[in-house]
Amino acid sequence: MQRSNNMPLWVFLGLMNIETRKGAQILVYLMIFISALSIPASLYFADWSWAATLLPMGLWYWLCLRWADKHTLWTNQ
C-alpha cells in the first residue's frame, strides 16, 4: 500500500505490505482466530504473554482496515 498524504503513520505501518482489502481481511480474521486460541492456551500454560500481545495487535489491524475502508484507499480488491 502506498502512503497517501492524509494517512496516519499507524495505519501505514499496519498495512504497508498488504496490497488488497482481501489480504487485510485475511490478516484480521487470522489474528482473531489466533487470539481466540491463545486465551485457552494461556489458561492451560499459565502464560498470558501471547494473549496480551495478540489481542491488541488484532485490534490495531482491525482499526487500520476500518480507517482504510472509511477513506477508500484500496485500489484493487
BANU-81485 format. One record per residue: residue in three letters; z, y, x of N, C-alpha, C, CB in turn. Coordinates in nm, 3 decimals. Atoms other than C-alpha are relative to their C-alpha. Glycine has a CB too. Layout:
# residues N
ala,Z,Y,X,Z,Y,X,Z,Y,X,Z,Y,X
...
This chain:
# residues 77
met,0.000,-0.117,0.084,0.000,0.000,0.000,0.000,0.124,0.089,0.121,-0.001,-0.096
gln,0.006,-0.126,-0.070,-0.091,0.342,0.127,0.104,0.096,-0.057,-0.142,0.061,-0.008
arg,-0.102,-0.094,0.045,0.177,0.608,0.111,-0.066,0.127,-0.052,0.098,0.033,0.114
ser,0.051,-0.125,0.057,0.096,0.897,-0.120,0.099,0.112,0.031,-0.022,-0.014,-0.153
asn,-0.083,-0.117,-0.032,0.238,1.247,-0.085,0.130,0.003,-0.079,-0.078,0.126,-0.025
asn,-0.120,-0.008,0.083,0.485,1.213,-0.371,0.084,-0.128,0.002,-0.039,0.031,-0.142
met,-0.074,0.126,-0.005,0.605,0.861,-0.284,0.125,0.013,0.088,-0.090,-0.113,0.053
pro,-0.122,-0.002,-0.082,0.968,0.841,-0.170,-0.005,-0.107,0.110,0.124,-0.020,-0.088
leu,-0.001,0.093,-0.113,1.038,0.664,0.158,0.052,-0.137,-0.041,0.084,0.055,0.114
trp,-0.058,0.128,0.039,1.249,0.394,-0.009,-0.101,-0.086,-0.077,0.125,0.022,-0.086
val,0.104,0.076,0.071,0.954,0.293,-0.231,-0.104,-0.048,0.100,-0.067,0.087,-0.110
phe,0.099,0.040,-0.100,0.712,0.290,0.062,0.050,-0.115,0.085,-0.036,0.119,0.089
leu,-0.056,0.108,-0.082,0.944,0.074,0.272,0.010,-0.131,-0.077,0.137,0.039,0.052
gly,-0.009,0.121,0.081,0.990,-0.171,-0.015,-0.134,-0.065,-0.028,0.066,0.031,-0.129
leu,0.131,0.053,0.042,0.621,-0.209,-0.093,-0.111,0.018,0.104,-0.042,0.067,-0.128
met,0.104,-0.037,-0.096,0.440,-0.122,0.231,-0.095,-0.114,0.036,0.063,0.052,0.125
asn,0.090,0.112,-0.034,0.295,-0.471,0.293,-0.050,-0.073,-0.123,0.071,-0.098,0.091
ile,0.044,0.062,0.125,0.222,-0.551,-0.071,-0.115,0.082,-0.056,0.117,-0.010,-0.103
glu,0.120,-0.073,0.041,-0.126,-0.460,-0.189,-0.023,0.000,-0.150,-0.119,-0.060,0.067
thr,0.027,0.009,0.142,-0.126,-0.568,-0.553,0.129,-0.001,-0.081,-0.083,-0.125,-0.031
arg,-0.115,0.003,0.090,0.104,-0.537,-0.850,0.047,-0.144,-0.022,-0.037,0.065,-0.135
lys,-0.035,0.140,0.017,0.093,-0.913,-0.895,0.084,-0.050,0.118,-0.127,-0.086,-0.015
gly,-0.079,0.036,-0.118,0.221,-0.959,-0.539,0.141,0.056,-0.008,-0.068,0.048,0.126
ala,-0.132,-0.061,0.016,0.507,-0.718,-0.611,0.080,-0.072,-0.109,-0.012,0.149,-0.034
gln,-0.068,0.074,0.106,0.590,-0.903,-0.933,0.048,-0.135,0.051,-0.092,-0.019,-0.121
ile,-0.041,0.129,-0.056,0.599,-1.235,-0.748,0.122,0.018,0.089,-0.115,-0.064,0.080
leu,-0.115,-0.029,-0.086,0.837,-1.083,-0.494,0.126,0.024,-0.083,-0.028,0.121,0.088
val,-0.117,-0.028,0.085,1.070,-0.954,-0.769,0.049,-0.129,-0.066,-0.036,0.106,-0.108
tyr,-0.041,0.126,0.064,1.069,-1.288,-0.954,0.061,-0.096,0.100,-0.120,-0.065,-0.070
leu,-0.056,0.086,-0.104,1.131,-1.475,-0.630,0.140,0.044,0.038,-0.091,-0.001,0.123
met,-0.133,-0.051,-0.033,1.425,-1.251,-0.546,0.100,-0.030,-0.111,-0.005,0.151,0.026
ile,-0.089,0.034,0.112,1.573,-1.304,-0.895,0.034,-0.148,0.004,-0.065,0.037,-0.135
phe,-0.022,0.144,-0.005,1.530,-1.680,-0.861,0.094,-0.038,0.114,-0.133,-0.074,0.015
ile,-0.086,0.033,-0.114,1.685,-1.697,-0.514,0.140,0.056,-0.019,-0.062,0.055,0.130
ser,-0.133,-0.057,0.029,1.968,-1.465,-0.621,0.077,-0.087,-0.098,-0.014,0.143,-0.055
ala,-0.066,0.087,0.098,2.040,-1.688,-0.918,0.047,-0.130,0.065,-0.096,-0.031,-0.117
leu,-0.042,0.121,-0.071,2.054,-1.990,-0.686,0.114,0.027,0.098,-0.118,-0.060,0.073
ser,-0.102,-0.029,-0.101,2.275,-1.814,-0.434,0.139,0.015,-0.059,-0.037,0.126,0.075
ile,-0.133,-0.016,0.061,2.557,-1.748,-0.681,0.073,-0.133,-0.011,-0.013,0.064,-0.140
pro,-0.071,0.129,-0.001,2.641,-2.116,-0.747,0.021,-0.055,0.141,-0.077,-0.101,-0.083
ala,-0.016,0.047,-0.138,2.582,-2.195,-0.380,0.116,0.071,0.068,-0.129,0.022,0.079
ser,-0.111,-0.072,-0.061,2.828,-1.924,-0.280,0.134,-0.046,-0.055,-0.016,0.150,-0.021
leu,-0.124,0.057,0.054,3.088,-2.073,-0.513,0.032,-0.132,0.068,-0.013,-0.022,-0.153
tyr,-0.019,0.130,-0.063,3.036,-2.414,-0.354,0.040,0.013,0.147,-0.126,-0.081,-0.011
phe,-0.024,-0.014,-0.143,3.033,-2.298,0.008,0.103,0.108,0.034,-0.128,0.031,0.069
ala,-0.097,-0.108,-0.018,3.281,-2.009,-0.039,-0.050,0.106,0.098,0.134,-0.056,0.049
asp,0.061,-0.102,-0.085,3.040,-1.770,0.134,-0.087,0.088,-0.089,-0.084,-0.064,0.116
trp,0.069,-0.091,0.090,2.928,-1.470,-0.070,-0.100,0.090,0.071,0.100,0.084,-0.073
ser,0.087,-0.091,-0.073,2.717,-1.311,0.202,-0.144,-0.003,-0.052,0.002,-0.034,0.148
trp,0.136,0.008,0.052,2.386,-1.439,0.059,-0.013,0.072,-0.133,-0.043,-0.145,-0.015
ala,0.005,-0.065,0.131,2.461,-1.327,-0.295,0.020,0.151,0.015,0.107,-0.058,-0.094
ala,-0.025,-0.142,-0.020,2.595,-0.994,-0.171,-0.119,0.070,0.061,0.122,0.020,0.088
thr,0.120,-0.058,-0.060,2.270,-0.938,0.020,-0.119,-0.006,-0.095,-0.034,-0.071,0.130
leu,0.119,0.020,0.080,2.011,-1.078,-0.220,0.001,0.078,-0.131,-0.017,-0.145,-0.029
leu,-0.004,-0.072,0.127,2.129,-0.912,-0.540,-0.042,0.147,0.017,0.140,-0.007,-0.060
pro,0.049,-0.139,-0.017,2.093,-0.552,-0.409,-0.146,0.007,0.045,0.086,0.072,0.102
met,0.141,0.000,-0.041,1.761,-0.642,-0.243,-0.092,-0.022,-0.119,-0.024,-0.109,0.106
gly,0.079,0.022,0.121,1.628,-0.777,-0.572,-0.005,0.124,-0.088,0.056,-0.117,-0.079
leu,-0.004,-0.125,0.077,1.739,-0.460,-0.748,-0.089,0.106,0.065,0.145,0.052,-0.011
trp,0.083,-0.096,-0.073,1.571,-0.249,-0.478,-0.149,-0.026,-0.024,0.031,-0.004,0.151
tyr,0.141,0.032,0.023,1.237,-0.433,-0.513,-0.040,0.028,-0.144,-0.027,-0.147,0.034
trp,0.029,-0.025,0.141,1.257,-0.409,-0.891,-0.015,0.150,-0.025,0.112,-0.058,-0.090
leu,0.010,-0.145,0.015,1.320,-0.033,-0.871,-0.127,0.054,0.066,0.123,0.068,0.060
cys,0.125,-0.041,-0.065,1.028,0.005,-0.627,-0.119,-0.031,-0.090,-0.017,-0.072,0.136
leu,0.108,0.038,0.090,0.799,-0.183,-0.865,-0.003,0.091,-0.121,0.015,-0.147,-0.043
arg,-0.009,-0.088,0.117,0.920,0.025,-1.157,-0.050,0.141,0.033,0.146,0.006,-0.051
trp,0.047,-0.133,-0.040,0.860,0.351,-0.968,-0.151,0.001,0.017,0.069,0.045,0.131
ala,0.145,0.008,-0.021,0.512,0.241,-0.865,-0.075,-0.013,-0.132,-0.034,-0.119,0.092
asp,0.063,0.012,0.131,0.428,0.142,-1.223,0.001,0.133,-0.073,0.071,-0.106,-0.085
lys,-0.013,-0.128,0.070,0.553,0.473,-1.358,-0.099,0.103,0.055,0.143,0.053,0.012
his,0.089,-0.097,-0.063,0.338,0.667,-1.110,-0.140,-0.056,0.023,0.060,0.046,0.131
thr,0.132,0.066,-0.005,0.035,0.432,-1.140,-0.061,0.000,0.140,-0.096,0.069,-0.096
leu,0.045,0.004,-0.138,-0.002,0.361,-0.770,-0.089,-0.120,0.032,0.118,-0.001,0.090
trp,0.074,0.122,-0.031,-0.174,0.024,-0.797,-0.148,0.025,-0.013,0.042,-0.115,-0.090
thr,0.145,-0.021,0.004,-0.541,0.050,-0.706,-0.073,-0.126,-0.045,-0.051,0.043,0.138
asn,0.061,0.126,0.041,-0.626,-0.317,-0.751,0.107,-0.092,-0.055,-0.074,-0.068,0.119
gln,-0.101,0.083,0.067,-0.447,-0.552,-0.986,-0.016,-0.140,0.048,-0.012,0.006,-0.154
